[in-house]
Amino acid sequence: MVSELCCEKELVSEGDELAPQIILGIVYVAGPYRAEDEHKRKKNIDHADEKGIELGDKGWAPFIPHKMYKDWGGRFSDRQILDWCLEFLGNCDLLYVLKGWETSEGTKEEIERAKELEISIIYEKNDETY
């Protein structure tokens, strides 16, 4: 399954849109969220979003917690949100880890959970640009 990540899929027309014919599985996009200022936090969210779109273009159904929970801080604790994310991760086929994960305690927990659940993990290459 993991080797399919880079494969081009035949596209089918759906009206004016092109969509992958087959969904390869659900990919959870993990990486740094918090940052020392709002600009860097937004950059982290945008990068996760861009990578999710890229994975979607390759036939994966992306789950991007950066986008889903970005405005929920203060209403729910970071711990509660991470626990929910770890539950979602259990339904995924692949964990895609963004650069900079080494500084993210949440991403480290997501990686450990994926290993426990025997979910395949792919790490973003350092030479990729975004």
Steps between C-alpha positions, in 0.01 A plus 500: 500500500771751593671463163176622340550842659703624205309323227296700249140385485271511200273801531131502417289799414232609745341796329767766471721334760752218479502260791701186576305192403608295802553615858824344620409541867484762773819691568546692826723805454705561816751771577572808706198715582598732784763769445651798678278745309180505297681541166700180553192313626315601182798386293481158671126478426547608139777246445284217637214616278722514189637153570147367553395638160807342341417163657137536393619558144682165522182315597512510880217628722689744727415574862667824610444575870686831460201628303224334696601625845682824417246729670402277790776602742364634824173310468670160534838417647792405278491159669133444412557597137805274474304211652230548234768508230649177630153342472470616139846363429376152587277512191777600262709291264807722494667765716679768297742693723599854403846648540571649841318224687793460738396819683134397533400299805158433347650364180730276701193353671330454162806313370506274807127426465543417130780258591283337768218459246742383228397786271751573224699821546659721236721795593513808279835524329728784603562596138133566424405864475176662602 
